[in-house]
Amino acid sequence: MRKIKECLIKPDAARVLKALASHLKAADDSLVFICPGCREPVQPIGDHFEHLDKNPRCPLTHEG
Ligand SMILES: [Zn+2]
């Protein structure tokens, strides 16, 4: 299973990265994106990333 190292990016760049991530994921389903906050797997949804399993303890989780 391949992994992409996390990086800190600006919101505008995040939108571009998400689009890129969707293309990569479509091309290779074994790709896994890792949350830099909790090291759990995340997936691109809409214009952001979400944890595969909700993780309320993650410092990057936004509770609505
Ligand atoms: Zn997280």
N, CA, C, O and the ligand as a Tripos MOL2 file, in Angstrom:
@<TRIPOS>MOLECULE
protein
  257   255    65     0     0
PROTEIN
NO_CHARGES

@<TRIPOS>ATOM
      1 N           0.8420   -1.1950    0.0000 N.3       1 MET1
      2 CA          0.0000    0.0000    0.0000 C.3       1 MET1
      3 C           0.8780    1.2440    0.0000 C.2       1 MET1
      4 O           1.6910    1.4540    0.9000 O.2       1 MET1
      5 N           0.6940    2.0650   -1.0310 N.am      2 ARG2
      6 CA          1.4960    3.2770   -1.1050 C.3       2 ARG2
      7 C           0.8540    4.3920   -0.2810 C.2       2 ARG2
      8 O          -0.3610    4.4240   -0.0870 O.2       2 ARG2
      9 N           1.6790    5.2830    0.1870 N.am      3 LYS3
     10 CA          1.1710    6.4130    0.9570 C.3       3 LYS3
     11 C           1.7930    7.7010    0.4420 C.2       3 LYS3
     12 O           2.9180    7.7170   -0.0580 O.2       3 LYS3
     13 N           1.0320    8.7810    0.5760 N.am      4 ILE4
     14 CA          1.5530   10.0930    0.2100 C.3       4 ILE4
     15 C           1.8950   10.8270    1.5020 C.2       4 ILE4
     16 O           1.0790   10.8920    2.4210 O.2       4 ILE4
     17 N           3.0720   11.3630    1.5660 N.am      5 LYS5
     18 CA          3.4700   12.1310    2.7400 C.3       5 LYS5
     19 C           2.6070   13.3820    2.8560 C.2       5 LYS5
     20 O           2.2340   13.9910    1.8530 O.2       5 LYS5
     21 N           2.2990   13.7490    4.0810 N.am      6 GLU6
     22 CA          1.4700   14.9240    4.2510 C.3       6 GLU6
     23 C           2.2620   16.1990    4.0010 C.2       6 GLU6
     24 O           3.4900   16.2010    4.0880 O.2       6 GLU6
     25 N           1.5630   17.2740    3.6940 N.am      7 CYS7
     26 CA          2.2080   18.5640    3.5530 C.3       7 CYS7
     27 C           1.2050   19.6370    3.9620 C.2       7 CYS7
     28 O          -0.0050   19.4380    3.8570 O.2       7 CYS7
     29 N           1.7000   20.7410    4.4160 N.am      8 LEU8
     30 CA          0.8330   21.8430    4.8010 C.3       8 LEU8
     31 C           0.6460   22.7500    3.5990 C.2       8 LEU8
     32 O           1.6230   23.1700    2.9790 O.2       8 LEU8
     33 N          -0.6030   23.0550    3.2640 N.am      9 ILE9
     34 CA         -0.8870   23.8340    2.0640 C.3       9 ILE9
     35 C          -1.9480   24.8760    2.3550 C.2       9 ILE9
     36 O          -2.7030   24.7540    3.3200 O.2       9 ILE9
     37 N          -2.0040   25.8990    1.5200 N.am     10 LYS10
     38 CA         -3.0060   26.9390    1.6620 C.3      10 LYS10
     39 C          -4.3470   26.4380    1.1150 C.2      10 LYS10
     40 O          -4.3720   25.5090    0.3070 O.2      10 LYS10
     41 N          -5.4610   27.0420    1.5450 N.am     11 PRO11
     42 CA         -6.7820   26.5910    1.0930 C.3      11 PRO11
     43 C          -6.9210   26.5360   -0.4290 C.2      11 PRO11
     44 O          -7.4800   25.5700   -0.9500 O.2      11 PRO11
     45 N          -6.4360   27.5310   -1.1490 N.am     12 ASP12
     46 CA         -6.5440   27.5090   -2.6030 C.3      12 ASP12
     47 C          -5.8060   26.3070   -3.1680 C.2      12 ASP12
     48 O          -6.2880   25.6400   -4.0830 O.2      12 ASP12
     49 N          -4.6430   26.0420   -2.6180 N.am     13 ALA13
     50 CA         -3.8630   24.9030   -3.0830 C.3      13 ALA13
     51 C          -4.5620   23.5980   -2.7070 C.2      13 ALA13
     52 O          -4.4460   22.6020   -3.4210 O.2      13 ALA13
     53 N          -5.2860   23.6030   -1.5870 N.am     14 ALA14
     54 CA         -6.0000   22.4050   -1.1510 C.3      14 ALA14
     55 C          -7.0380   22.0050   -2.1810 C.2      14 ALA14
     56 O          -7.2460   20.8150   -2.4200 O.2      14 ALA14
     57 N          -7.6930   22.9810   -2.7930 N.am     15 ARG15
     58 CA         -8.7100   22.6940   -3.7950 C.3      15 ARG15
     59 C          -8.0770   22.0090   -5.0090 C.2      15 ARG15
     60 O          -8.6210   21.0610   -5.5760 O.2      15 ARG15
     61 N          -6.8990   22.5340   -5.3840 N.am     16 VAL16
     62 CA         -6.1820   21.9440   -6.5100 C.3      16 VAL16
     63 C          -5.7180   20.5390   -6.1520 C.2      16 VAL16
     64 O          -5.8230   19.6150   -6.9590 O.2      16 VAL16
     65 N          -5.2110   20.3880   -4.9550 N.am     17 LEU17
     66 CA         -4.7210   19.0830   -4.5140 C.3      17 LEU17
     67 C          -5.8490   18.0750   -4.4640 C.2      17 LEU17
     68 O          -5.6640   16.9110   -4.8210 O.2      17 LEU17
     69 N          -7.0180   18.5120   -4.0210 N.am     18 LYS18
     70 CA         -8.1620   17.6050   -3.9380 C.3      18 LYS18
     71 C          -8.5300   17.0810   -5.3140 C.2      18 LYS18
     72 O          -8.8150   15.8950   -5.4820 O.2      18 LYS18
     73 N          -8.5240   17.9800   -6.3050 N.am     19 ALA19
     74 CA         -8.8350   17.5610   -7.6690 C.3      19 ALA19
     75 C          -7.7920   16.5560   -8.1440 C.2      19 ALA19
     76 O          -8.1200   15.5500   -8.7730 O.2      19 ALA19
     77 N          -6.5420   16.8420   -7.8350 N.am     20 LEU20
     78 CA         -5.4590   15.9340   -8.2060 C.3      20 LEU20
     79 C          -5.6370   14.5970   -7.4880 C.2      20 LEU20
     80 O          -5.4410   13.5350   -8.0780 O.2      20 LEU20
     81 N          -6.0060   14.6600   -6.2250 N.am     21 ALA21
     82 CA         -6.1900   13.4440   -5.4380 C.3      21 ALA21
     83 C          -7.2830   12.5690   -6.0270 C.2      21 ALA21
     84 O          -7.1480   11.3460   -6.0670 O.2      21 ALA21
     85 N          -8.3700   13.1900   -6.4880 N.am     22 SER22
     86 CA         -9.4610   12.4300   -7.0740 C.3      22 SER22
     87 C          -8.9990   11.6920   -8.3200 C.2      22 SER22
     88 O          -9.3540   10.5340   -8.5430 O.2      22 SER22
     89 N          -8.2000   12.3820   -9.1270 N.am     23 HIS23
     90 CA         -7.6850   11.7440  -10.3380 C.3      23 HIS23
     91 C          -6.7540   10.5980   -9.9750 C.2      23 HIS23
     92 O          -6.8340    9.5200  -10.5630 O.2      23 HIS23
     93 N          -5.8780   10.8240   -9.0160 N.am     24 LEU24
     94 CA         -4.9330    9.7860   -8.6090 C.3      24 LEU24
     95 C          -5.6690    8.5850   -8.0430 C.2      24 LEU24
     96 O          -5.3230    7.4390   -8.3260 O.2      24 LEU24
     97 N          -6.6930    8.8630   -7.2350 N.am     25 LYS25
     98 CA         -7.4540    7.7910   -6.5980 C.3      25 LYS25
     99 C          -8.1810    6.9710   -7.6590 C.2      25 LYS25
    100 O          -8.2800    5.7480   -7.5580 O.2      25 LYS25
    101 N          -8.6850    7.6640   -8.6750 N.am     26 ALA26
    102 CA         -9.3910    6.9620   -9.7420 C.3      26 ALA26
    103 C          -8.4260    6.0790  -10.5220 C.2      26 ALA26
    104 O          -8.7980    5.0080  -11.0000 O.2      26 ALA26
    105 N          -7.1840    6.5380  -10.6470 N.am     27 ALA27
    106 CA         -6.1960    5.7880  -11.4150 C.3      27 ALA27
    107 C          -5.5960    4.6440  -10.6010 C.2      27 ALA27
    108 O          -5.1970    3.6220  -11.1590 O.2      27 ALA27
    109 N          -5.5330    4.8190   -9.2910 N.am     28 ASP28
    110 CA         -4.9010    3.8030   -8.4470 C.3      28 ASP28
    111 C          -5.6460    3.7450   -7.1190 C.2      28 ASP28
    112 O          -5.4440    4.5910   -6.2490 O.2      28 ASP28
    113 N          -6.5070    2.7440   -6.9680 N.am     29 ASP29
    114 CA         -7.3540    2.6700   -5.7860 C.3      29 ASP29
    115 C          -6.5870    2.3060   -4.5180 C.2      29 ASP29
    116 O          -7.1380    2.3680   -3.4180 O.2      29 ASP29
    117 N          -5.2970    1.9190   -4.6710 N.am     30 SER30
    118 CA         -4.5290    1.5630   -3.4890 C.3      30 SER30
    119 C          -3.9210    2.7860   -2.8140 C.2      30 SER30
    120 O          -3.3090    2.6810   -1.7510 O.2      30 SER30
    121 N          -4.0960    3.9570   -3.4470 N.am     31 LEU31
    122 CA         -3.5720    5.1820   -2.8350 C.3      31 LEU31
    123 C          -4.2750    5.4630   -1.5090 C.2      31 LEU31
    124 O          -5.4870    5.2880   -1.3880 O.2      31 LEU31
    125 N          -3.5030    5.8980   -0.5240 N.am     32 VAL32
    126 CA         -4.0640    6.2390    0.7750 C.3      32 VAL32
    127 C          -3.5510    7.6150    1.1700 C.2      32 VAL32
    128 O          -2.3540    7.8890    1.0810 O.2      32 VAL32
    129 N          -4.4570    8.4740    1.6040 N.am     33 PHE33
    130 CA         -4.0750    9.7980    2.0810 C.3      33 PHE33
    131 C          -4.1460    9.7820    3.6030 C.2      33 PHE33
    132 O          -5.0880    9.2500    4.1900 O.2      33 PHE33
    133 N          -3.1360   10.3740    4.2310 N.am     34 ILE34
    134 CA         -3.0210   10.3070    5.6820 C.3      34 ILE34
    135 C          -3.2010   11.6910    6.2930 C.2      34 ILE34
    136 O          -2.5940   12.6660    5.8500 O.2      34 ILE34
    137 N          -4.0510   11.7580    7.3240 N.am     35 CYS35
    138 CA         -4.2780   13.0150    8.0360 C.3      35 CYS35
    139 C          -3.0130   13.3960    8.7960 C.2      35 CYS35
    140 O          -2.4760   12.5750    9.5400 O.2      35 CYS35
    141 N          -2.5220   14.6310    8.6220 N.am     36 PRO36
    142 CA         -1.3170   15.0510    9.3490 C.3      36 PRO36
    143 C          -1.5710   15.2360   10.8420 C.2      36 PRO36
    144 O          -0.6280   15.3040   11.6300 O.2      36 PRO36
    145 N          -2.8560   15.3200   11.2350 N.am     37 GLY37
    146 CA         -3.1670   15.5510   12.6390 C.3      37 GLY37
    147 C          -3.1520   14.2800   13.4670 C.2      37 GLY37
    148 O          -2.6870   14.2820   14.6070 O.2      37 GLY37
    149 N          -3.6660   13.1790   12.8890 N.am     38 CYS38
    150 CA         -3.8190   11.9620   13.6850 C.3      38 CYS38
    151 C          -3.2550   10.7240   12.9940 C.2      38 CYS38
    152 O          -3.2850    9.6280   13.5520 O.2      38 CYS38
    153 N          -2.7360   10.9030   11.7720 N.am     39 ARG39
    154 CA         -2.1280    9.7870   11.0410 C.3      39 ARG39
    155 C          -3.1440    8.7200   10.6330 C.2      39 ARG39
    156 O          -2.7660    7.5940   10.3110 O.2      39 ARG39
    157 N          -4.4240    9.0700   10.6460 N.am     40 GLU40
    158 CA         -5.4430    8.1300   10.1950 C.3      40 GLU40
    159 C          -5.7300    8.3920    8.7190 C.2      40 GLU40
    160 O          -5.4990    9.5000    8.2350 O.2      40 GLU40
    161 N          -6.2350    7.3760    7.9900 N.am     41 PRO41
    162 CA         -6.5160    7.5730    6.5610 C.3      41 PRO41
    163 C          -7.6640    8.5480    6.3250 C.2      41 PRO41
    164 O          -8.6480    8.5550    7.0640 O.2      41 PRO41
    165 N          -7.5270    9.3670    5.2930 N.am     42 VAL42
    166 CA         -8.5750   10.3070    4.9010 C.3      42 VAL42
    167 C          -8.8580   10.1270    3.4080 C.2      42 VAL42
    168 O          -8.0720    9.5180    2.6830 O.2      42 VAL42
    169 N         -10.0040   10.6710    2.9610 N.am     43 GLN43
    170 CA        -10.3400   10.6090    1.5490 C.3      43 GLN43
    171 C         -10.8310   11.9700    1.0930 C.2      43 GLN43
    172 O         -11.4110   12.7210    1.8770 O.2      43 GLN43
    173 N         -10.5990   12.2940   -0.1920 N.am     44 PRO44
    174 CA        -11.0640   13.5760   -0.7170 C.3      44 PRO44
    175 C         -12.5770   13.5710   -0.8930 C.2      44 PRO44
    176 O         -13.1290   12.7170   -1.5870 O.2      44 PRO44
    177 N         -13.2480   14.5440   -0.2500 N.am     45 ILE45
    178 CA        -14.7020   14.6760   -0.3670 C.3      45 ILE45
    179 C         -14.9990   16.1480   -0.5900 C.2      45 ILE45
    180 O         -14.5690   17.0000    0.1880 O.2      45 ILE45
    181 N         -15.7440   16.4510   -1.6660 N.am     46 GLY46
    182 CA        -16.0230   17.8430   -1.9720 C.3      46 GLY46
    183 C         -14.7150   18.5800   -2.1720 C.2      46 GLY46
    184 O         -13.8810   18.1580   -2.9740 O.2      46 GLY46
    185 N         -14.5260   19.6780   -1.4510 N.am     47 ASP47
    186 CA        -13.2940   20.4420   -1.6150 C.3      47 ASP47
    187 C         -12.3850   20.2960   -0.4080 C.2      47 ASP47
    188 O         -11.5540   21.1630   -0.1350 O.2      47 ASP47
    189 N         -12.5500   19.1810    0.3210 N.am     48 HIS48
    190 CA        -11.6960   18.9610    1.4870 C.3      48 HIS48
    191 C         -11.4920   17.4620    1.6890 C.2      48 HIS48
    192 O         -11.9830   16.6460    0.9090 O.2      48 HIS48
    193 N         -10.7730   17.1190    2.7310 N.am     49 PHE49
    194 CA        -10.5440   15.7130    3.0480 C.3      49 PHE49
    195 C         -11.3020   15.3600    4.3170 C.2      49 PHE49
    196 O         -11.4230   16.1790    5.2280 O.2      49 PHE49
    197 N         -11.8170   14.1240    4.3710 N.am     50 GLU50
    198 CA        -12.4920   13.6520    5.5760 C.3      50 GLU50
    199 C         -11.8800   12.3240    6.0010 C.2      50 GLU50
    200 O         -11.3970   11.5470    5.1770 O.2      50 GLU50
    201 N         -11.9140   12.0800    7.3300 N.am     51 HIS51
    202 CA        -11.4250   10.8100    7.8410 C.3      51 HIS51
    203 C         -12.3180    9.6770    7.3440 C.2      51 HIS51
    204 O         -13.5330    9.8460    7.2440 O.2      51 HIS51
    205 N         -11.7330    8.5350    7.0340 N.am     52 LEU52
    206 CA        -12.5300    7.3730    6.6490 C.3      52 LEU52
    207 C         -13.4040    6.9590    7.8290 C.2      52 LEU52
    208 O         -14.5830    6.6460    7.6620 O.2      52 LEU52
    209 N         -12.8230    6.9610    9.0020 N.am     53 ASP53
    210 CA        -13.5800    6.7170   10.2260 C.3      53 ASP53
    211 C         -13.5360    7.9950   11.0340 C.2      53 ASP53
    212 O         -12.4580    8.5040   11.3420 O.2      53 ASP53
    213 N         -14.7130    8.5210   11.3830 N.am     54 LYS54
    214 CA        -14.7480    9.7790   12.1260 C.3      54 LYS54
    215 C         -13.8510    9.6980   13.3510 C.2      54 LYS54
    216 O         -13.8610    8.7150   14.0920 O.2      54 LYS54
    217 N         -13.0750   10.7560   13.5420 N.am     55 ASN55
    218 CA        -12.1080   10.7590   14.6240 C.3      55 ASN55
    219 C         -12.2280   12.0740   15.3900 C.2      55 ASN55
    220 O         -11.4990   13.0240   15.1060 O.2      55 ASN55
    221 N         -13.1570   12.1340   16.3730 N.am     56 PRO56
    222 CA        -13.3720   13.3780   17.1220 C.3      56 PRO56
    223 C         -12.1660   13.8130   17.9360 C.2      56 PRO56
    224 O         -12.0970   14.9630   18.3710 O.2      56 PRO56
    225 N         -11.2140   12.9130   18.1490 N.am     57 ARG57
    226 CA        -10.0230   13.2720   18.9180 C.3      57 ARG57
    227 C          -8.9540   13.9230   18.0600 C.2      57 ARG57
    228 O          -7.9630   14.4360   18.5790 O.2      57 ARG57
    229 N          -9.1540   13.9020   16.7290 N.am     58 CYS58
    230 CA         -8.1570   14.4890   15.8440 C.3      58 CYS58
    231 C          -8.1560   16.0090   15.9910 C.2      58 CYS58
    232 O          -9.2190   16.6300   15.9790 O.2      58 CYS58
    233 N          -6.9770   16.6130   16.1290 N.am     59 PRO59
    234 CA         -6.8990   18.0730   16.2740 C.3      59 PRO59
    235 C          -7.3750   18.8070   15.0260 C.2      59 PRO59
    236 O          -7.6470   20.0060   15.0910 O.2      59 PRO59
    237 N          -7.4820   18.1240   13.9000 N.am     60 LEU60
    238 CA         -7.9170   18.7670   12.6610 C.3      60 LEU60
    239 C          -9.3930   18.5210   12.3640 C.2      60 LEU60
    240 O          -9.8960   18.9750   11.3370 O.2      60 LEU60
    241 N         -10.0920   17.8120   13.2450 N.am     61 THR61
    242 CA        -11.5200   17.5640   13.0440 C.3      61 THR61
    243 C         -12.3170   18.8150   13.3820 C.2      61 THR61
    244 O         -12.1180   19.4380   14.4250 O.2      61 THR61
    245 N         -13.2330   19.1720   12.4660 N.am     62 HIS62
    246 CA        -14.0900   20.3360   12.6940 C.3      62 HIS62
    247 C         -15.4770   19.8380   13.0770 C.2      62 HIS62
    248 O         -16.1860   19.2680   12.2480 O.2      62 HIS62
    249 N         -15.8550   20.0490   14.3060 N.am     63 GLU63
    250 CA        -17.1860   19.6220   14.7420 C.3      63 GLU63
    251 C         -18.2000   20.6990   14.3890 C.2      63 GLU63
    252 O         -18.0260   21.8650   14.7420 O.2      63 GLU63
    253 N         -19.2690   20.3010   13.6830 N.am     64 GLY64
    254 CA        -20.2670   21.2640   13.2640 C.3      64 GLY64
    255 C         -21.4410   21.3580   14.1990 C.2      64 GLY64
    256 O         -22.3610   22.1390   13.9590 O.2      64 GLY64
    257 ZN         -7.0830   13.4820   11.6240 Zn       65 ZN65
@<TRIPOS>BOND
     1     1     2 1
     2     2     3 1
     3     3     4 2
     4     3     5 am
     5     5     6 1
     6     6     7 1
     7     7     8 2
     8     7     9 am
     9     9    10 1
    10    10    11 1
    11    11    12 2
    12    11    13 am
    13    13    14 1
    14    14    15 1
    15    15    16 2
    16    15    17 am
    17    17    18 1
    18    18    19 1
    19    19    20 2
    20    19    21 am
    21    21    22 1
    22    22    23 1
    23    23    24 2
    24    23    25 am
    25    25    26 1
    26    26    27 1
    27    27    28 2
    28    27    29 am
    29    29    30 1
    30    30    31 1
    31    31    32 2
    32    31    33 am
    33    33    34 1
    34    34    35 1
    35    35    36 2
    36    35    37 am
    37    37    38 1
    38    38    39 1
    39    39    40 2
    40    39    41 am
    41    41    42 1
    42    42    43 1
    43    43    44 2
    44    43    45 am
    45    45    46 1
    46    46    47 1
    47    47    48 2
    48    47    49 am
    49    49    50 1
    50    50    51 1
    51    51    52 2
    52    51    53 am
    53    53    54 1
    54    54    55 1
    55    55    56 2
    56    55    57 am
    57    57    58 1
    58    58    59 1
    59    59    60 2
    60    59    61 am
    61    61    62 1
    62    62    63 1
    63    63    64 2
    64    63    65 am
    65    65    66 1
    66    66    67 1
    67    67    68 2
    68    67    69 am
    69    69    70 1
    70    70    71 1
    71    71    72 2
    72    71    73 am
    73    73    74 1
    74    74    75 1
    75    75    76 2
    76    75    77 am
    77    77    78 1
    78    78    79 1
    79    79    80 2
    80    79    81 am
    81    81    82 1
    82    82    83 1
    83    83    84 2
    84    83    85 am
    85    85    86 1
    86    86    87 1
    87    87    88 2
    88    87    89 am
    89    89    90 1
    90    90    91 1
    91    91    92 2
    92    91    93 am
    93    93    94 1
    94    94    95 1
    95    95    96 2
    96    95    97 am
    97    97    98 1
    98    98    99 1
    99    99   100 2
   100    99   101 am
   101   101   102 1
   102   102   103 1
   103   103   104 2
   104   103   105 am
   105   105   106 1
   106   106   107 1
   107   107   108 2
   108   107   109 am
   109   109   110 1
   110   110   111 1
   111   111   112 2
   112   111   113 am
   113   113   114 1
   114   114   115 1
   115   115   116 2
   116   115   117 am
   117   117   118 1
   118   118   119 1
   119   119   120 2
   120   119   121 am
   121   121   122 1
   122   122   123 1
   123   123   124 2
   124   123   125 am
   125   125   126 1
   126   126   127 1
   127   127   128 2
   128   127   129 am
   129   129   130 1
   130   130   131 1
   131   131   132 2
   132   131   133 am
   133   133   134 1
   134   134   135 1
   135   135   136 2
   136   135   137 am
   137   137   138 1
   138   138   139 1
   139   139   140 2
   140   139   141 am
   141   141   142 1
   142   142   143 1
   143   143   144 2
   144   143   145 am
   145   145   146 1
   146   146   147 1
   147   147   148 2
   148   147   149 am
   149   149   150 1
   150   150   151 1
   151   151   152 2
   152   151   153 am
   153   153   154 1
   154   154   155 1
   155   155   156 2
   156   155   157 am
   157   157   158 1
   158   158   159 1
   159   159   160 2
   160   159   161 am
   161   161   162 1
   162   162   163 1
   163   163   164 2
   164   163   165 am
   165   165   166 1
   166   166   167 1
   167   167   168 2
   168   167   169 am
   169   169   170 1
   170   170   171 1
   171   171   172 2
   172   171   173 am
   173   173   174 1
   174   174   175 1
   175   175   176 2
   176   175   177 am
   177   177   178 1
   178   178   179 1
   179   179   180 2
   180   179   181 am
   181   181   182 1
   182   182   183 1
   183   183   184 2
   184   183   185 am
   185   185   186 1
   186   186   187 1
   187   187   188 2
   188   187   189 am
   189   189   190 1
   190   190   191 1
   191   191   192 2
   192   191   193 am
   193   193   194 1
   194   194   195 1
   195   195   196 2
   196   195   197 am
   197   197   198 1
   198   198   199 1
   199   199   200 2
   200   199   201 am
   201   201   202 1
   202   202   203 1
   203   203   204 2
   204   203   205 am
   205   205   206 1
   206   206   207 1
   207   207   208 2
   208   207   209 am
   209   209   210 1
   210   210   211 1
   211   211   212 2
   212   211   213 am
   213   213   214 1
   214   214   215 1
   215   215   216 2
   216   215   217 am
   217   217   218 1
   218   218   219 1
   219   219   220 2
   220   219   221 am
   221   221   222 1
   222   222   223 1
   223   223   224 2
   224   223   225 am
   225   225   226 1
   226   226   227 1
   227   227   228 2
   228   227   229 am
   229   229   230 1
   230   230   231 1
   231   231   232 2
   232   231   233 am
   233   233   234 1
   234   234   235 1
   235   235   236 2
   236   235   237 am
   237   237   238 1
   238   238   239 1
   239   239   240 2
   240   239   241 am
   241   241   242 1
   242   242   243 1
   243   243   244 2
   244   243   245 am
   245   245   246 1
   246   246   247 1
   247   247   248 2
   248   247   249 am
   249   249   250 1
   250   250   251 1
   251   251   252 2
   252   251   253 am
   253   253   254 1
   254   254   255 1
   255   255   256 2
@<TRIPOS>SUBSTRUCTURE
     1 MET1         2 RESIDUE 1 A MET
     2 ARG2         6 RESIDUE 1 A ARG
     3 LYS3        10 RESIDUE 1 A LYS
     4 ILE4        14 RESIDUE 1 A ILE
     5 LYS5        18 RESIDUE 1 A LYS
     6 GLU6        22 RESIDUE 1 A GLU
     7 CYS7        26 RESIDUE 1 A CYS
     8 LEU8        30 RESIDUE 1 A LEU
     9 ILE9        34 RESIDUE 1 A ILE
    10 LYS10       38 RESIDUE 1 A LYS
    11 PRO11       42 RESIDUE 1 A PRO
    12 ASP12       46 RESIDUE 1 A ASP
    13 ALA13       50 RESIDUE 1 A ALA
    14 ALA14       54 RESIDUE 1 A ALA
    15 ARG15       58 RESIDUE 1 A ARG
    16 VAL16       62 RESIDUE 1 A VAL
    17 LEU17       66 RESIDUE 1 A LEU
    18 LYS18       70 RESIDUE 1 A LYS
    19 ALA19       74 RESIDUE 1 A ALA
    20 LEU20       78 RESIDUE 1 A LEU
    21 ALA21       82 RESIDUE 1 A ALA
    22 SER22       86 RESIDUE 1 A SER
    23 HIS23       90 RESIDUE 1 A HIS
    24 LEU24       94 RESIDUE 1 A LEU
    25 LYS25       98 RESIDUE 1 A LYS
    26 ALA26      102 RESIDUE 1 A ALA
    27 ALA27      106 RESIDUE 1 A ALA
    28 ASP28      110 RESIDUE 1 A ASP
    29 ASP29      114 RESIDUE 1 A ASP
    30 SER30      118 RESIDUE 1 A SER
    31 LEU31      122 RESIDUE 1 A LEU
    32 VAL32      126 RESIDUE 1 A VAL
    33 PHE33      130 RESIDUE 1 A PHE
    34 ILE34      134 RESIDUE 1 A ILE
    35 CYS35      138 RESIDUE 1 A CYS
    36 PRO36      142 RESIDUE 1 A PRO
    37 GLY37      146 RESIDUE 1 A GLY
    38 CYS38      150 RESIDUE 1 A CYS
    39 ARG39      154 RESIDUE 1 A ARG
    40 GLU40      158 RESIDUE 1 A GLU
    41 PRO41      162 RESIDUE 1 A PRO
    42 VAL42      166 RESIDUE 1 A VAL
    43 GLN43      170 RESIDUE 1 A GLN
    44 PRO44      174 RESIDUE 1 A PRO
    45 ILE45      178 RESIDUE 1 A ILE
    46 GLY46      182 RESIDUE 1 A GLY
    47 ASP47      186 RESIDUE 1 A ASP
    48 HIS48      190 RESIDUE 1 A HIS
    49 PHE49      194 RESIDUE 1 A PHE
    50 GLU50      198 RESIDUE 1 A GLU
    51 HIS51      202 RESIDUE 1 A HIS
    52 LEU52      206 RESIDUE 1 A LEU
    53 ASP53      210 RESIDUE 1 A ASP
    54 LYS54      214 RESIDUE 1 A LYS
    55 ASN55      218 RESIDUE 1 A ASN
    56 PRO56      222 RESIDUE 1 A PRO
    57 ARG57      226 RESIDUE 1 A ARG
    58 CYS58      230 RESIDUE 1 A CYS
    59 PRO59      234 RESIDUE 1 A PRO
    60 LEU60      238 RESIDUE 1 A LEU
    61 THR61      242 RESIDUE 1 A THR
    62 HIS62      246 RESIDUE 1 A HIS
    63 GLU63      250 RESIDUE 1 A GLU
    64 GLY64      254 RESIDUE 1 A GLY
    65 ZN65       257 GROUP 0 **** ****
